[in-house]
Amino acid sequence: FVDVAFVPKEVTIPANTDVTITFVNDGAATHDFKIASPGVFSGYLGPGGTTEVVVNLPPGTYPFACTIPGHAASGMVGVLIVR
């Protein structure tokens, strides 16, 4: 994360496979990562923080966003492509 963007905004991973996604908050504000359905959430990550999330999803396109008020509206959104 950086203020207020995901880098990269588009990520492609293999389907039906455990994939560990590492998040590093290089911004000055708290951020998070959420895919609404099927309910993937990183938790809140303060400046300089790091966390990992393991996902295992069927093929599809999964929009994600930061849920901190105003961040998604400012462009902190992206898409996870599962193939």
Steps between C-alpha positions, in 0.01 A plus 500: 500500500595860447283804574240440342567223249568131464823417317432309281129564436458174310629162616461159329522175698431132425153359575425244770847537653610644834668832420660718766467872433733724701396857576745771601366840599748752363251781553454744788142393577333176612376282212340162438414259219153357455329280243131521592403162360628247604598698806879548492631763743857590595416682821611857559865570432670807646789685335801273456296189579509169315249215487420195290169359377458151351236477228370199308238604247323359196557666161356847475558870544490635856493876558682613814516827691624671812205542737638802688247782440587699188785276383309298237339820369851646467608207280615236748338217306617217278418158360619147577483279191488128572572263209 
